[in-house]
Amino acid sequence: MGRRRRRRKIITRRPSLPTVFQCPNCGAHALIIEIVQDKKKKERIAKIRCASCGLVHEEPVESPIIDRAVVYGRFIDKFYAGEIRVPEGEEEE
Ligand SMILES: [Zn+2]
């Protein structure tokens, strides 16, 4: 009789794998959106930052159905509405 050895599957889960989006400020595909859980406040916060131009923005995620794509869409809306503070360009006057 053969012995059966079962291997346990190890599933590595990354709950907050950053996804890169296009930055509305500099146009580079370097905009990283991360949704992090604040355990103390029991709320989620979206952290948006561009690795290219240094644009940063944070906002609360009030609903569990909101994912990075939704955050990105709202971020774009806010950006064009002038609600996002754009970092000062260094080469700019
Ligand atoms: Zn940028």
PDB file of the backbone (N, CA, C, O) and the ligand in Angstrom, with CONECT records:
HET     ZN  A 101       1
ATOM      1  N   MET A   1       0.830  -1.211   0.000  1.00  0.00           N
ATOM      2  CA  MET A   1       0.000   0.000   0.000  1.00  0.00           C
ATOM      3  C   MET A   1       0.861   1.255   0.000  1.00  0.00           C
ATOM      4  O   MET A   1       1.770   1.422   0.813  1.00  0.00           O
ATOM      5  N   GLY A   2       0.554   2.077  -0.889  1.00  0.00           N
ATOM      6  CA  GLY A   2       1.366   3.292  -0.988  1.00  0.00           C
ATOM      7  C   GLY A   2       0.946   4.357   0.010  1.00  0.00           C
ATOM      8  O   GLY A   2      -0.219   4.528   0.368  1.00  0.00           O
ATOM      9  N   ARG A   3       1.941   5.025   0.411  1.00  0.00           N
ATOM     10  CA  ARG A   3       1.632   6.108   1.326  1.00  0.00           C
ATOM     11  C   ARG A   3       1.337   7.365   0.518  1.00  0.00           C
ATOM     12  O   ARG A   3       2.007   7.684  -0.464  1.00  0.00           O
ATOM     13  N   ARG A   4       0.365   8.018   0.950  1.00  0.00           N
ATOM     14  CA  ARG A   4       0.018   9.224   0.218  1.00  0.00           C
ATOM     15  C   ARG A   4       0.445  10.455   0.984  1.00  0.00           C
ATOM     16  O   ARG A   4       0.103  10.671   2.147  1.00  0.00           O
ATOM     17  N   ARG A   5       1.181  11.216   0.290  1.00  0.00           N
ATOM     18  CA  ARG A   5       1.586  12.465   0.939  1.00  0.00           C
ATOM     19  C   ARG A   5       0.909  13.629   0.258  1.00  0.00           C
ATOM     20  O   ARG A   5       1.075  13.894  -0.933  1.00  0.00           O
ATOM     21  N   ARG A   6       0.178  14.271   1.037  1.00  0.00           N
ATOM     22  CA  ARG A   6      -0.529  15.423   0.465  1.00  0.00           C
ATOM     23  C   ARG A   6       0.208  16.710   0.783  1.00  0.00           C
ATOM     24  O   ARG A   6       0.583  17.001   1.919  1.00  0.00           O
ATOM     25  N   ARG A   7       0.380  17.418  -0.233  1.00  0.00           N
ATOM     26  CA  ARG A   7       1.041  18.703  -0.018  1.00  0.00           C
ATOM     27  C   ARG A   7       0.004  19.777   0.179  1.00  0.00           C
ATOM     28  O   ARG A   7      -1.007  19.869  -0.517  1.00  0.00           O
ATOM     29  N   ARG A   8       0.311  20.563   1.147  1.00  0.00           N
ATOM     30  CA  ARG A   8      -0.585  21.685   1.362  1.00  0.00           C
ATOM     31  C   ARG A   8      -0.273  22.783   0.375  1.00  0.00           C
ATOM     32  O   ARG A   8       0.876  23.173   0.166  1.00  0.00           O
ATOM     33  N   LYS A   9      -1.307  23.249  -0.204  1.00  0.00           N
ATOM     34  CA  LYS A   9      -1.102  24.369  -1.125  1.00  0.00           C
ATOM     35  C   LYS A   9      -0.940  25.644  -0.328  1.00  0.00           C
ATOM     36  O   LYS A   9      -1.754  26.003   0.522  1.00  0.00           O
ATOM     37  N   ILE A  10       0.120  26.285  -0.638  1.00  0.00           N
ATOM     38  CA  ILE A  10       0.327  27.556   0.040  1.00  0.00           C
ATOM     39  C   ILE A  10      -0.114  28.681  -0.891  1.00  0.00           C
ATOM     40  O   ILE A  10       0.468  28.920  -1.949  1.00  0.00           O
ATOM     41  N   ILE A  11      -1.129  29.332  -0.463  1.00  0.00           N
ATOM     42  CA  ILE A  11      -1.646  30.429  -1.271  1.00  0.00           C
ATOM     43  C   ILE A  11      -1.174  31.746  -0.661  1.00  0.00           C
ATOM     44  O   ILE A  11      -1.496  32.100   0.473  1.00  0.00           O
ATOM     45  N   THR A  12      -0.420  32.424  -1.451  1.00  0.00           N
ATOM     46  CA  THR A  12       0.041  33.713  -0.958  1.00  0.00           C
ATOM     47  C   THR A  12      -0.918  34.785  -1.429  1.00  0.00           C
ATOM     48  O   THR A  12      -1.159  34.980  -2.620  1.00  0.00           O
ATOM     49  N   ARG A  13      -1.428  35.439  -0.479  1.00  0.00           N
ATOM     50  CA  ARG A  13      -2.388  36.478  -0.808  1.00  0.00           C
ATOM     51  C   ARG A  13      -1.801  37.834  -0.505  1.00  0.00           C
ATOM     52  O   ARG A  13      -1.214  38.072   0.551  1.00  0.00           O
ATOM     53  N   ARG A  14      -1.972  38.676  -1.426  1.00  0.00           N
ATOM     54  CA  ARG A  14      -1.542  40.051  -1.191  1.00  0.00           C
ATOM     55  C   ARG A  14      -2.768  40.937  -1.229  1.00  0.00           C
ATOM     56  O   ARG A  14      -3.293  41.238  -2.301  1.00  0.00           O
ATOM     57  N   PRO A  15      -3.210  41.343  -0.095  1.00  0.00           N
ATOM     58  CA  PRO A  15      -4.453  42.123  -0.061  1.00  0.00           C
ATOM     59  C   PRO A  15      -4.345  43.502  -0.693  1.00  0.00           C
ATOM     60  O   PRO A  15      -5.335  44.037  -1.193  1.00  0.00           O
ATOM     61  N   SER A  16      -3.182  44.063  -0.675  1.00  0.00           N
ATOM     62  CA  SER A  16      -3.098  45.417  -1.228  1.00  0.00           C
ATOM     63  C   SER A  16      -1.994  45.503  -2.271  1.00  0.00           C
ATOM     64  O   SER A  16      -1.037  46.267  -2.139  1.00  0.00           O
ATOM     65  N   LEU A  17      -2.155  44.715  -3.282  1.00  0.00           N
ATOM     66  CA  LEU A  17      -1.208  44.747  -4.384  1.00  0.00           C
ATOM     67  C   LEU A  17      -1.372  46.049  -5.169  1.00  0.00           C
ATOM     68  O   LEU A  17      -2.446  46.332  -5.699  1.00  0.00           O
ATOM     69  N   PRO A  18      -0.324  46.816  -5.236  1.00  0.00           N
ATOM     70  CA  PRO A  18      -0.480  48.094  -5.929  1.00  0.00           C
ATOM     71  C   PRO A  18      -0.676  47.921  -7.434  1.00  0.00           C
ATOM     72  O   PRO A  18      -0.024  47.099  -8.078  1.00  0.00           O
ATOM     73  N   THR A  19      -1.565  48.695  -7.951  1.00  0.00           N
ATOM     74  CA  THR A  19      -1.820  48.682  -9.385  1.00  0.00           C
ATOM     75  C   THR A  19      -1.453  50.054  -9.929  1.00  0.00           C
ATOM     76  O   THR A  19      -1.699  51.080  -9.295  1.00  0.00           O
ATOM     77  N   VAL A  20      -0.882  50.050 -11.071  1.00  0.00           N
ATOM     78  CA  VAL A  20      -0.396  51.312 -11.625  1.00  0.00           C
ATOM     79  C   VAL A  20      -1.384  51.872 -12.640  1.00  0.00           C
ATOM     80  O   VAL A  20      -1.846  51.178 -13.546  1.00  0.00           O
ATOM     81  N   PHE A  21      -1.684  53.128 -12.459  1.00  0.00           N
ATOM     82  CA  PHE A  21      -2.596  53.825 -13.365  1.00  0.00           C
ATOM     83  C   PHE A  21      -1.869  54.995 -14.019  1.00  0.00           C
ATOM     84  O   PHE A  21      -0.735  55.326 -13.674  1.00  0.00           O
ATOM     85  N   GLN A  22      -2.551  55.598 -14.958  1.00  0.00           N
ATOM     86  CA  GLN A  22      -1.941  56.756 -15.609  1.00  0.00           C
ATOM     87  C   GLN A  22      -2.189  58.024 -14.797  1.00  0.00           C
ATOM     88  O   GLN A  22      -3.302  58.300 -14.351  1.00  0.00           O
ATOM     89  N   CYS A  23      -1.141  58.759 -14.629  1.00  0.00           N
ATOM     90  CA  CYS A  23      -1.224  59.981 -13.840  1.00  0.00           C
ATOM     91  C   CYS A  23      -1.813  61.115 -14.674  1.00  0.00           C
ATOM     92  O   CYS A  23      -1.343  61.376 -15.782  1.00  0.00           O
ATOM     93  N   PRO A  24      -2.836  61.791 -14.153  1.00  0.00           N
ATOM     94  CA  PRO A  24      -3.437  62.895 -14.913  1.00  0.00           C
ATOM     95  C   PRO A  24      -2.548  64.132 -14.952  1.00  0.00           C
ATOM     96  O   PRO A  24      -2.747  65.021 -15.780  1.00  0.00           O
ATOM     97  N   ASN A  25      -1.600  64.185 -14.084  1.00  0.00           N
ATOM     98  CA  ASN A  25      -0.734  65.368 -14.015  1.00  0.00           C
ATOM     99  C   ASN A  25       0.430  65.300 -14.994  1.00  0.00           C
ATOM    100  O   ASN A  25       0.692  66.257 -15.723  1.00  0.00           O
ATOM    101  N   CYS A  26       1.124  64.170 -15.009  1.00  0.00           N
ATOM    102  CA  CYS A  26       2.307  64.079 -15.872  1.00  0.00           C
ATOM    103  C   CYS A  26       2.124  63.090 -17.019  1.00  0.00           C
ATOM    104  O   CYS A  26       2.957  63.040 -17.924  1.00  0.00           O
ATOM    105  N   GLY A  27       1.051  62.303 -16.996  1.00  0.00           N
ATOM    106  CA  GLY A  27       0.773  61.389 -18.090  1.00  0.00           C
ATOM    107  C   GLY A  27       1.509  60.060 -18.015  1.00  0.00           C
ATOM    108  O   GLY A  27       1.307  59.191 -18.864  1.00  0.00           O
ATOM    109  N   ALA A  28       2.355  59.894 -17.014  1.00  0.00           N
ATOM    110  CA  ALA A  28       3.129  58.657 -16.891  1.00  0.00           C
ATOM    111  C   ALA A  28       2.292  57.556 -16.246  1.00  0.00           C
ATOM    112  O   ALA A  28       1.412  57.812 -15.424  1.00  0.00           O
ATOM    113  N   HIS A  29       2.590  56.347 -16.638  1.00  0.00           N
ATOM    114  CA  HIS A  29       1.935  55.204 -15.992  1.00  0.00           C
ATOM    115  C   HIS A  29       2.684  54.891 -14.706  1.00  0.00           C
ATOM    116  O   HIS A  29       3.402  53.897 -14.597  1.00  0.00           O
ATOM    117  N   ALA A  30       2.493  55.750 -13.768  1.00  0.00           N
ATOM    118  CA  ALA A  30       3.269  55.636 -12.527  1.00  0.00           C
ATOM    119  C   ALA A  30       2.416  55.980 -11.315  1.00  0.00           C
ATOM    120  O   ALA A  30       2.928  56.188 -10.215  1.00  0.00           O
ATOM    121  N   LEU A  31       1.111  56.036 -11.534  1.00  0.00           N
ATOM    122  CA  LEU A  31       0.213  56.400 -10.441  1.00  0.00           C
ATOM    123  C   LEU A  31      -0.167  55.130  -9.675  1.00  0.00           C
ATOM    124  O   LEU A  31      -0.805  54.222 -10.207  1.00  0.00           O
ATOM    125  N   ILE A  32       0.243  55.104  -8.424  1.00  0.00           N
ATOM    126  CA  ILE A  32       0.007  53.916  -7.607  1.00  0.00           C
ATOM    127  C   ILE A  32      -1.148  54.186  -6.645  1.00  0.00           C
ATOM    128  O   ILE A  32      -1.149  55.170  -5.905  1.00  0.00           O
ATOM    129  N   ILE A  33      -2.112  53.301  -6.677  1.00  0.00           N
ATOM    130  CA  ILE A  33      -3.250  53.433  -5.772  1.00  0.00           C
ATOM    131  C   ILE A  33      -3.256  52.233  -4.836  1.00  0.00           C
ATOM    132  O   ILE A  33      -3.253  51.078  -5.263  1.00  0.00           O
ATOM    133  N   GLU A  34      -3.265  52.543  -3.564  1.00  0.00           N
ATOM    134  CA  GLU A  34      -3.315  51.486  -2.568  1.00  0.00           C
ATOM    135  C   GLU A  34      -4.484  51.757  -1.645  1.00  0.00           C
ATOM    136  O   GLU A  34      -4.712  52.890  -1.221  1.00  0.00           O
ATOM    137  N   ILE A  35      -5.207  50.721  -1.346  1.00  0.00           N
ATOM    138  CA  ILE A  35      -6.286  50.881  -0.380  1.00  0.00           C
ATOM    139  C   ILE A  35      -5.850  50.184   0.898  1.00  0.00           C
ATOM    140  O   ILE A  35      -5.628  48.973   0.925  1.00  0.00           O
ATOM    141  N   VAL A  36      -5.736  50.952   1.925  1.00  0.00           N
ATOM    142  CA  VAL A  36      -5.256  50.403   3.194  1.00  0.00           C
ATOM    143  C   VAL A  36      -6.353  50.459   4.245  1.00  0.00           C
ATOM    144  O   VAL A  36      -7.200  51.352   4.265  1.00  0.00           O
ATOM    145  N   GLN A  37      -6.295  49.474   5.104  1.00  0.00           N
ATOM    146  CA  GLN A  37      -7.298  49.371   6.159  1.00  0.00           C
ATOM    147  C   GLN A  37      -6.766  50.019   7.429  1.00  0.00           C
ATOM    148  O   GLN A  37      -5.681  49.692   7.909  1.00  0.00           O
ATOM    149  N   ASP A  38      -7.530  50.914   7.942  1.00  0.00           N
ATOM    150  CA  ASP A  38      -7.176  51.509   9.220  1.00  0.00           C
ATOM    151  C   ASP A  38      -7.922  50.750  10.302  1.00  0.00           C
ATOM    152  O   ASP A  38      -9.129  50.916  10.481  1.00  0.00           O
ATOM    153  N   LYS A  39      -7.189  49.922  11.016  1.00  0.00           N
ATOM    154  CA  LYS A  39      -7.848  49.034  11.974  1.00  0.00           C
ATOM    155  C   LYS A  39      -8.447  49.768  13.162  1.00  0.00           C
ATOM    156  O   LYS A  39      -9.456  49.349  13.730  1.00  0.00           O
ATOM    157  N   LYS A  40      -7.816  50.856  13.521  1.00  0.00           N
ATOM    158  CA  LYS A  40      -8.328  51.611  14.667  1.00  0.00           C
ATOM    159  C   LYS A  40      -9.663  52.260  14.355  1.00  0.00           C
ATOM    160  O   LYS A  40     -10.618  52.182  15.127  1.00  0.00           O
ATOM    161  N   LYS A  41      -9.697  52.898  13.207  1.00  0.00           N
ATOM    162  CA  LYS A  41     -10.918  53.624  12.833  1.00  0.00           C
ATOM    163  C   LYS A  41     -11.903  52.740  12.084  1.00  0.00           C
ATOM    164  O   LYS A  41     -13.046  53.128  11.840  1.00  0.00           O
ATOM    165  N   LYS A  42     -11.443  51.540  11.722  1.00  0.00           N
ATOM    166  CA  LYS A  42     -12.267  50.618  10.941  1.00  0.00           C
ATOM    167  C   LYS A  42     -12.768  51.234   9.648  1.00  0.00           C
ATOM    168  O   LYS A  42     -13.933  51.103   9.271  1.00  0.00           O
ATOM    169  N   GLU A  43     -11.862  51.894   9.002  1.00  0.00           N
ATOM    170  CA  GLU A  43     -12.221  52.458   7.716  1.00  0.00           C
ATOM    171  C   GLU A  43     -11.070  52.236   6.758  1.00  0.00           C
ATOM    172  O   GLU A  43      -9.947  51.929   7.159  1.00  0.00           O
ATOM    173  N   ARG A  44     -11.372  52.398   5.507  1.00  0.00           N
ATOM    174  CA  ARG A  44     -10.331  52.212   4.511  1.00  0.00           C
ATOM    175  C   ARG A  44      -9.931  53.553   3.913  1.00  0.00           C
ATOM    176  O   ARG A  44     -10.742  54.465   3.755  1.00  0.00           O
ATOM    177  N   ILE A  45      -8.666  53.631   3.592  1.00  0.00           N
ATOM    178  CA  ILE A  45      -8.140  54.866   3.031  1.00  0.00           C
ATOM    179  C   ILE A  45      -7.444  54.535   1.721  1.00  0.00           C
ATOM    180  O   ILE A  45      -6.668  53.585   1.623  1.00  0.00           O
ATOM    181  N   ALA A  46      -7.742  55.337   0.735  1.00  0.00           N
ATOM    182  CA  ALA A  46      -7.062  55.170  -0.543  1.00  0.00           C
ATOM    183  C   ALA A  46      -5.862  56.110  -0.580  1.00  0.00           C
ATOM    184  O   ALA A  46      -5.975  57.317  -0.366  1.00  0.00           O
ATOM    185  N   LYS A  47      -4.724  55.513  -0.858  1.00  0.00           N
ATOM    186  CA  LYS A  47      -3.511  56.315  -0.976  1.00  0.00           C
ATOM    187  C   LYS A  47      -3.089  56.333  -2.432  1.00  0.00           C
ATOM    188  O   LYS A  47      -2.822  55.298  -3.044  1.00  0.00           O
ATOM    189  N   ILE A  48      -3.040  57.523  -2.954  1.00  0.00           N
ATOM    190  CA  ILE A  48      -2.723  57.685  -4.368  1.00  0.00           C
ATOM    191  C   ILE A  48      -1.430  58.480  -4.471  1.00  0.00           C
ATOM    192  O   ILE A  48      -1.286  59.551  -3.881  1.00  0.00           O
ATOM    193  N   ARG A  49      -0.504  57.935  -5.227  1.00  0.00           N
ATOM    194  CA  ARG A  49       0.707  58.726  -5.439  1.00  0.00           C
ATOM    195  C   ARG A  49       1.339  58.384  -6.771  1.00  0.00           C
ATOM    196  O   ARG A  49       1.269  57.256  -7.260  1.00  0.00           O
ATOM    197  N   CYS A  50       1.955  59.397  -7.330  1.00  0.00           N
ATOM    198  CA  CYS A  50       2.619  59.212  -8.609  1.00  0.00           C
ATOM    199  C   CYS A  50       4.116  59.114  -8.385  1.00  0.00           C
ATOM    200  O   CYS A  50       4.728  59.994  -7.779  1.00  0.00           O
ATOM    201  N   ALA A  51       4.695  58.036  -8.880  1.00  0.00           N
ATOM    202  CA  ALA A  51       6.126  57.833  -8.712  1.00  0.00           C
ATOM    203  C   ALA A  51       6.931  58.722  -9.653  1.00  0.00           C
ATOM    204  O   ALA A  51       8.146  58.855  -9.507  1.00  0.00           O
ATOM    205  N   SER A  52       6.253  59.319 -10.604  1.00  0.00           N
ATOM    206  CA  SER A  52       6.955  60.132 -11.587  1.00  0.00           C
ATOM    207  C   SER A  52       7.019  61.609 -11.203  1.00  0.00           C
ATOM    208  O   SER A  52       8.094  62.209 -11.198  1.00  0.00           O
ATOM    209  N   CYS A  53       5.866  62.188 -10.883  1.00  0.00           N
ATOM    210  CA  CYS A  53       5.855  63.629 -10.605  1.00  0.00           C
ATOM    211  C   CYS A  53       5.660  63.956  -9.124  1.00  0.00           C
ATOM    212  O   CYS A  53       5.755  65.117  -8.726  1.00  0.00           O
ATOM    213  N   GLY A  54       5.393  62.947  -8.321  1.00  0.00           N
ATOM    214  CA  GLY A  54       5.295  63.185  -6.887  1.00  0.00           C
ATOM    215  C   GLY A  54       3.921  63.619  -6.402  1.00  0.00           C
ATOM    216  O   GLY A  54       3.762  64.047  -5.259  1.00  0.00           O
ATOM    217  N   LEU A  55       2.943  63.505  -7.268  1.00  0.00           N
ATOM    218  CA  LEU A  55       1.570  63.832  -6.887  1.00  0.00           C
ATOM    219  C   LEU A  55       1.084  62.868  -5.804  1.00  0.00           C
ATOM    220  O   LEU A  55       1.207  61.652  -5.947  1.00  0.00           O
ATOM    221  N   VAL A  56       0.545  63.407  -4.746  1.00  0.00           N
ATOM    222  CA  VAL A  56       0.027  62.540  -3.693  1.00  0.00           C
ATOM    223  C   VAL A  56      -1.363  62.980  -3.263  1.00  0.00           C
ATOM    224  O   VAL A  56      -1.682  64.169  -3.238  1.00  0.00           O
ATOM    225  N   HIS A  57      -2.166  62.007  -2.931  1.00  0.00           N
ATOM    226  CA  HIS A  57      -3.523  62.290  -2.475  1.00  0.00           C
ATOM    227  C   HIS A  57      -4.020  61.127  -1.632  1.00  0.00           C
ATOM    228  O   HIS A  57      -3.747  59.961  -1.916  1.00  0.00           O
ATOM    229  N   GLU A  58      -4.749  61.475  -0.600  1.00  0.00           N
ATOM    230  CA  GLU A  58      -5.350  60.431   0.236  1.00  0.00           C
ATOM    231  C   GLU A  58      -6.801  60.763   0.448  1.00  0.00           C
ATOM    232  O   GLU A  58      -7.175  61.923   0.622  1.00  0.00           O
ATOM    233  N   GLU A  59      -7.607  59.739   0.431  1.00  0.00           N
ATOM    234  CA  GLU A  59      -9.003  59.987   0.740  1.00  0.00           C
ATOM    235  C   GLU A  59      -9.651  58.752   1.341  1.00  0.00           C
ATOM    236  O   GLU A  59      -9.267  57.624   1.033  1.00  0.00           O
ATOM    237  N   PRO A  60     -10.625  58.972   2.190  1.00  0.00           N
ATOM    238  CA  PRO A  60     -11.293  57.826   2.804  1.00  0.00           C
ATOM    239  C   PRO A  60     -12.139  57.053   1.805  1.00  0.00           C
ATOM    240  O   PRO A  60     -12.746  57.626   0.901  1.00  0.00           O
ATOM    241  N   VAL A  61     -12.163  55.753   1.988  1.00  0.00           N
ATOM    242  CA  VAL A  61     -12.983  54.883   1.145  1.00  0.00           C
ATOM    243  C   VAL A  61     -14.151  54.440   2.017  1.00  0.00           C
ATOM    244  O   VAL A  61     -13.997  53.620   2.923  1.00  0.00           O
ATOM    245  N   GLU A  62     -15.287  54.984   1.732  1.00  0.00           N
ATOM    246  CA  GLU A  62     -16.407  54.810   2.660  1.00  0.00           C
ATOM    247  C   GLU A  62     -17.218  53.542   2.439  1.00  0.00           C
ATOM    248  O   GLU A  62     -18.034  53.151   3.274  1.00  0.00           O
ATOM    249  N   SER A  63     -16.976  52.912   1.302  1.00  0.00           N
ATOM    250  CA  SER A  63     -17.765  51.729   1.015  1.00  0.00           C
ATOM    251  C   SER A  63     -16.868  50.551   0.639  1.00  0.00           C
ATOM    252  O   SER A  63     -15.872  50.734  -0.061  1.00  0.00           O
ATOM    253  N   PRO A  64     -17.208  49.355   1.091  1.00  0.00           N
ATOM    254  CA  PRO A  64     -16.377  48.196   0.766  1.00  0.00           C
ATOM    255  C   PRO A  64     -16.394  47.805  -0.706  1.00  0.00           C
ATOM    256  O   PRO A  64     -15.541  47.040  -1.156  1.00  0.00           O
ATOM    257  N   ILE A  65     -17.355  48.322  -1.451  1.00  0.00           N
ATOM    258  CA  ILE A  65     -17.413  47.967  -2.878  1.00  0.00           C
ATOM    259  C   ILE A  65     -16.483  48.821  -3.732  1.00  0.00           C
ATOM    260  O   ILE A  65     -16.275  48.562  -4.918  1.00  0.00           O
ATOM    261  N   ILE A  66     -15.940  49.834  -3.098  1.00  0.00           N
ATOM    262  CA  ILE A  66     -15.049  50.716  -3.860  1.00  0.00           C
ATOM    263  C   ILE A  66     -13.674  50.072  -3.991  1.00  0.00           C
ATOM    264  O   ILE A  66     -13.038  49.710  -3.001  1.00  0.00           O
ATOM    265  N   ASP A  67     -13.246  49.944  -5.207  1.00  0.00           N
ATOM    266  CA  ASP A  67     -11.921  49.391  -5.443  1.00  0.00           C
ATOM    267  C   ASP A  67     -11.033  50.454  -6.096  1.00  0.00           C
ATOM    268  O   ASP A  67     -11.413  51.615  -6.248  1.00  0.00           O
ATOM    269  N   ARG A  68      -9.855  50.010  -6.467  1.00  0.00           N
ATOM    270  CA  ARG A  68      -8.880  50.969  -6.997  1.00  0.00           C
ATOM    271  C   ARG A  68      -9.364  51.672  -8.257  1.00  0.00           C
ATOM    272  O   ARG A  68      -9.079  52.851  -8.469  1.00  0.00           O
ATOM    273  N   ALA A  69     -10.095  50.945  -9.089  1.00  0.00           N
ATOM    274  CA  ALA A  69     -10.580  51.557 -10.327  1.00  0.00           C
ATOM    275  C   ALA A  69     -11.564  52.692 -10.021  1.00  0.00           C
ATOM    276  O   ALA A  69     -11.559  53.729 -10.684  1.00  0.00           O
ATOM    277  N   VAL A  70     -12.398  52.480  -9.015  1.00  0.00           N
ATOM    278  CA  VAL A  70     -13.360  53.517  -8.618  1.00  0.00           C
ATOM    279  C   VAL A  70     -12.622  54.709  -8.020  1.00  0.00           C
ATOM    280  O   VAL A  70     -12.925  55.866  -8.312  1.00  0.00           O
ATOM    281  N   VAL A  71     -11.661  54.396  -7.190  1.00  0.00           N
ATOM    282  CA  VAL A  71     -10.849  55.449  -6.571  1.00  0.00           C
ATOM    283  C   VAL A  71     -10.159  56.285  -7.657  1.00  0.00           C
ATOM    284  O   VAL A  71     -10.092  57.512  -7.583  1.00  0.00           O
ATOM    285  N   TYR A  72      -9.661  55.583  -8.647  1.00  0.00           N
ATOM    286  CA  TYR A  72      -8.967  56.266  -9.735  1.00  0.00           C
ATOM    287  C   TYR A  72      -9.919  57.188 -10.492  1.00  0.00           C
ATOM    288  O   TYR A  72      -9.575  58.330 -10.798  1.00  0.00           O
ATOM    289  N   GLY A  73     -11.097  56.694 -10.787  1.00  0.00           N
ATOM    290  CA  GLY A  73     -12.093  57.495 -11.484  1.00  0.00           C
ATOM    291  C   GLY A  73     -12.464  58.763 -10.726  1.00  0.00           C
ATOM    292  O   GLY A  73     -12.601  59.845 -11.298  1.00  0.00           O
ATOM    293  N   ARG A  74     -12.621  58.589  -9.429  1.00  0.00           N
ATOM    294  CA  ARG A  74     -12.969  59.760  -8.618  1.00  0.00           C
ATOM    295  C   ARG A  74     -11.795  60.725  -8.509  1.00  0.00           C
ATOM    296  O   ARG A  74     -11.961  61.944  -8.474  1.00  0.00           O
ATOM    297  N   PHE A  75     -10.619  60.142  -8.458  1.00  0.00           N
ATOM    298  CA  PHE A  75      -9.415  60.956  -8.377  1.00  0.00           C
ATOM    299  C   PHE A  75      -9.257  61.816  -9.630  1.00  0.00           C
ATOM    300  O   PHE A  75      -8.911  62.995  -9.557  1.00  0.00           O
ATOM    301  N   ILE A  76      -9.520  61.199 -10.775  1.00  0.00           N
ATOM    302  CA  ILE A  76      -9.437  61.928 -12.042  1.00  0.00           C
ATOM    303  C   ILE A  76     -10.452  63.084 -12.051  1.00  0.00           C
ATOM    304  O   ILE A  76     -10.134  64.203 -12.454  1.00  0.00           O
ATOM    305  N   ASP A  77     -11.666  62.789 -11.604  1.00  0.00           N
ATOM    306  CA  ASP A  77     -12.692  63.836 -11.541  1.00  0.00           C
ATOM    307  C   ASP A  77     -12.241  64.992 -10.661  1.00  0.00           C
ATOM    308  O   ASP A  77     -12.388  66.162 -11.015  1.00  0.00           O
ATOM    309  N   LYS A  78     -11.698  64.642  -9.524  1.00  0.00           N
ATOM    310  CA  LYS A  78     -11.248  65.668  -8.581  1.00  0.00           C
ATOM    311  C   LYS A  78     -10.066  66.445  -9.135  1.00  0.00           C
ATOM    312  O   LYS A  78      -9.934  67.652  -8.934  1.00  0.00           O
ATOM    313  N   PHE A  79      -9.234  65.733  -9.821  1.00  0.00           N
ATOM    314  CA  PHE A  79      -8.061  66.389 -10.395  1.00  0.00           C
ATOM    315  C   PHE A  79      -8.491  67.475 -11.378  1.00  0.00           C
ATOM    316  O   PHE A  79      -8.000  68.603 -11.335  1.00  0.00           O
ATOM    317  N   TYR A  80      -9.412  67.111 -12.259  1.00  0.00           N
ATOM    318  CA  TYR A  80      -9.849  68.083 -13.261  1.00  0.00           C
ATOM    319  C   TYR A  80     -10.759  69.149 -12.673  1.00  0.00           C
ATOM    320  O   TYR A  80     -10.960  70.204 -13.274  1.00  0.00           O
ATOM    321  N   ALA A  81     -11.299  68.873 -11.513  1.00  0.00           N
ATOM    322  CA  ALA A  81     -12.087  69.892 -10.824  1.00  0.00           C
ATOM    323  C   ALA A  81     -11.185  70.822 -10.012  1.00  0.00           C
ATOM    324  O   ALA A  81     -11.650  71.780  -9.394  1.00  0.00           O
ATOM    325  N   GLY A  82      -9.906  70.523 -10.030  1.00  0.00           N
ATOM    326  CA  GLY A  82      -8.957  71.377  -9.321  1.00  0.00           C
ATOM    327  C   GLY A  82      -8.886  71.118  -7.828  1.00  0.00           C
ATOM    328  O   GLY A  82      -8.420  71.964  -7.064  1.00  0.00           O
ATOM    329  N   GLU A  83      -9.347  69.950  -7.415  1.00  0.00           N
ATOM    330  CA  GLU A  83      -9.374  69.653  -5.984  1.00  0.00           C
ATOM    331  C   GLU A  83      -8.128  68.929  -5.490  1.00  0.00           C
ATOM    332  O   GLU A  83      -7.955  68.708  -4.292  1.00  0.00           O
ATOM    333  N   ILE A  84      -7.283  68.573  -6.411  1.00  0.00           N
ATOM    334  CA  ILE A  84      -6.070  67.865  -6.028  1.00  0.00           C
ATOM    335  C   ILE A  84      -4.886  68.827  -6.102  1.00  0.00           C
ATOM    336  O   ILE A  84      -4.681  69.525  -7.095  1.00  0.00           O
ATOM    337  N   ARG A  85      -4.155  68.836  -5.068  1.00  0.00           N
ATOM    338  CA  ARG A  85      -2.994  69.721  -5.064  1.00  0.00           C
ATOM    339  C   ARG A  85      -1.861  69.103  -5.876  1.00  0.00           C
ATOM    340  O   ARG A  85      -1.407  67.990  -5.612  1.00  0.00           O
ATOM    341  N   VAL A  86      -1.438  69.838  -6.836  1.00  0.00           N
ATOM    342  CA  VAL A  86      -0.394  69.363  -7.742  1.00  0.00           C
ATOM    343  C   VAL A  86       0.967  69.841  -7.225  1.00  0.00           C
ATOM    344  O   VAL A  86       1.128  71.013  -6.886  1.00  0.00           O
ATOM    345  N   PRO A  87       1.933  68.940  -7.168  1.00  0.00           N
ATOM    346  CA  PRO A  87       3.263  69.368  -6.708  1.00  0.00           C
ATOM    347  C   PRO A  87       3.880  70.359  -7.684  1.00  0.00           C
ATOM    348  O   PRO A  87       3.690  70.271  -8.897  1.00  0.00           O
ATOM    349  N   GLU A  88       4.610  71.288  -7.128  1.00  0.00           N
ATOM    350  CA  GLU A  88       5.243  72.303  -7.963  1.00  0.00           C
ATOM    351  C   GLU A  88       6.349  71.680  -8.785  1.00  0.00           C
ATOM    352  O   GLU A  88       7.222  70.986  -8.265  1.00  0.00           O
ATOM    353  N   GLY A  89       6.295  71.937 -10.059  1.00  0.00           N
ATOM    354  CA  GLY A  89       7.340  71.424 -10.939  1.00  0.00           C
ATOM    355  C   GLY A  89       8.662  72.128 -10.656  1.00  0.00           C
ATOM    356  O   GLY A  89       8.708  73.345 -10.475  1.00  0.00           O
ATOM    357  N   GLU A  90       9.722  71.351 -10.622  1.00  0.00           N
ATOM    358  CA  GLU A  90      11.014  71.944 -10.272  1.00  0.00           C
ATOM    359  C   GLU A  90      11.583  72.795 -11.402  1.00  0.00           C
ATOM    360  O   GLU A  90      12.224  73.822 -11.180  1.00  0.00           O
ATOM    361  N   GLU A  91      11.327  72.333 -12.610  1.00  0.00           N
ATOM    362  CA  GLU A  91      11.883  73.091 -13.723  1.00  0.00           C
ATOM    363  C   GLU A  91      11.018  74.263 -14.125  1.00  0.00           C
ATOM    364  O   GLU A  91      11.367  75.069 -14.988  1.00  0.00           O
ATOM    365  N   GLU A  92       9.865  74.328 -13.459  1.00  0.00           N
ATOM    366  CA  GLU A  92       8.970  75.424 -13.747  1.00  0.00           C
ATOM    367  C   GLU A  92       9.449  76.655 -12.989  1.00  0.00           C
ATOM    368  O   GLU A  92       9.935  76.552 -11.863  1.00  0.00           O
ATOM    369  N   GLU A  93       9.316  77.763 -13.584  1.00  0.00           N
ATOM    370  CA  GLU A  93       9.699  79.053 -13.025  1.00  0.00           C
ATOM    371  C   GLU A  93       9.596  79.129 -11.507  1.00  0.00           C
ATOM    372  O   GLU A  93       9.893  80.170 -10.919  1.00  0.00           O
TER     373      GLU A  93
HETATM  374 ZN    ZN A 101       2.516  62.095 -12.277  1.00  0.00          ZN2+
END
